[in-house]
Amino acid sequence: MAPLMVVAAAFVAFSLPPYLSLDPAQSRVPAPDFFPPHFAVLSLHVVFGSIAMITCCLQIWPWFRARYPRAHRRIGRVYVFAGCLPSGLLGLTVGVATPWGPVTMVSNVLLALLWLGCTLAGWRMARQRRFADHRRWMVRSFALTMSIVTNRIYGVLFGILFFPPARHDLQRRRDAADADDRGPERLARLGAAPAGGRVVAGTHRRRQAPRPHPHPHPPLNLTTDHHT
Ligand code: HEM
């Protein structure tokens, strides 16, 4: 439980300050022109989201639930009505107005609806004293609350797995160097580091034959007569 609380506290400590500053320039999400209250809505979303994140760490802790059932009920109401519901509705609004395009918009809206739905279902189950169902829906709600953290981890991992930028960039620069006047010189500089690594690792291969160097301006042929 302690690692979860540390992660939640670290996320809130990192995320919240810009949105408490009341200064739109501090926002990490650019405001779209068509939605002027973007910063205010986003800031409130983050404040309520932080409440949800901190409270759910306590709620999910079996020892705390068993030891302090009354506190579990009170904090549960805070989690639902001062955390997930306001943050979810504001997240839904700011998600529709996202500056990152339609794919992000659809994923934001789906996530917000799932978050609101699971949380409301969990709350209703508790009211109806269906505690096994309450537990199931609240575990889902908890997973969605923490998804703001886990999605960032998946995002970085998938980014590295499927879009390795360094390799693409190196290939693009090699192609550009191939097609240009000072190609061999640039190629030598680009290849120096990886080639050095391969030499150290003993995995380098000698090039079979030098590649022809395309020249953008063919030299003038002054000796041959074309006018026959
Ligand atoms: C799980 C449901 C959630 C949804 C649907 C949601 C939705 C959004 C949306 C739409 C944005 C604006 C970014 C964009 O336009 O794409 C945003 C930003 C943000 N959200 Fe949430 N959010 C959720 C949960 C949370 C929680 C629990 C927190 C906890 C503090 C949180 C903290 C933030 C922060 C800090 C930003 C600003 C981005 C940044 O500074 O890096 N969100 N969220």
Residues whose N, C-alpha, C, O or C-beta is under 5 A from the ligand:
A	BS01	HEM	S15 R28 V29 V46 G49 S50 M53 G91 V94 G95 T98 P99 T104 N108 L111 A112 W115 L144 T145 I148
